[in-house]
Amino acid sequence: MLKLENVQSGYGNILAVKGISLEVNKGEIITLIGANGAGKSTTLLTISGIVSCRAGRILLHDEEIHTLGTDEIVKRGICQVPEGRHIFPELTVQENLDMGAFMRNDTKQIKADLDYVFSLFPILEERKNQDGGTLSGGEQQMLAVSRALMAQPKLLLLDEPSMGLAPLIIKQIFEIIRKINEESNTTIFLVEQNANQALQIADRGYVIENGKITITGSAESLLNNQDVQKAYLGL
């Protein structure tokens, strides 16, 4: 579905992603794990077109997308939930969700999708008239994921969904990620520092260090890899 071929990107004179290659197959949950500053978020931002791809290629269904604007990439079915959530704090929960469906005009399906996200996160329906900025951190993460789902993504990019959340909420978020993948067949590319949780729900994983992919394999093989255990699982 998605393929990165020797992709390089960064900021100013700093190259954060140094020629990585990876692929995401339809229906999978793929996770990219690594330390702070390894290039995880930059990889997602490059896929979304927010950070320019300086070299290499990014293909979606064999079509090059690294030359497209972010709006065109979204139209092709890629949607990102950014690190730090970045909801619209002064808009209500309902208005945030409406923004997720901004590029759509299929009113009946939008209503069905709204009902679906409310079934995933009933607290959002209870608080749909409440300003997003007044929600707890966990509720804001639920809103950020739901807003992305309202765009009907074929590929959902999740950047550190567990960051700053209590363990019970983290468990709930990861259960919902798996549910979204299974129920709607949405392909998920998950960037996460919580390597253990990410690998528990993923099909395959990649380890990125200093902007380069160093280890790849099934989620199970990475969970059992001694280097991964030592560096990222605290074992």
URPE-V763625 format. One record per residue. RES is the residue in one small letter. PSI is psi in whole degrees, 0 to 359 (* if undefined). Layout:
res = (RES RES)
psi = (PSI PSI)
This chain:
res = (m l k l e n v q s g y g n i l a v k g i s l e v n k g e i i t l i g a n g a g k s t t l l t i s g i v s c r a g r i l l h d e e i h t l g t d e i v k r g i c q v p e g r h i f p e l t v q e n l d m g a f m r n d t k q i k a d l d y v f s l f p i l e e r k n q d g g t l s g g e q q m l a v s r a l m a q p k l l l l d e p s m g l a p l i i k q i f e i i r k i n e e s n t t i f l v e q n a n q a l q i a d r g y v i e n g k i t i t g s a e s l l n n q d v q k a y l g l)
psi = (305 136 130 129 107 47 134 140 165 201 120 235 0 123 110 327 122 57 52 149 132 167 151 122 151 132 355 160 117 139 143 115 156 170 171 135 7 340 10 303 322 324 312 317 329 319 320 351 7 323 132 140 116 334 159 190 149 124 136 117 45 10 130 128 355 349 358 158 162 321 321 325 319 317 333 359 12 127 138 136 108 158 136 3 305 46 172 103 332 359 152 168 314 317 324 317 322 324 326 329 17 325 7 157 13 81 316 319 326 317 319 319 325 316 323 314 328 331 328 319 79 332 330 325 321 329 24 338 8 143 138 325 346 356 158 169 317 320 324 324 320 319 320 317 316 319 318 320 332 346 2 56 144 329 120 122 121 120 105 56 341 356 126 11 154 151 320 321 321 314 317 317 316 326 321 321 315 320 316 315 316 318 321 2 31 126 139 130 111 121 128 136 333 79 321 311 317 315 336 330 351 158 314 166 160 144 127 132 125 42 9 143 126 332 141 154 185 157 321 317 325 323 331 0 126 323 318 316 316 318 326 344 358 29 *)
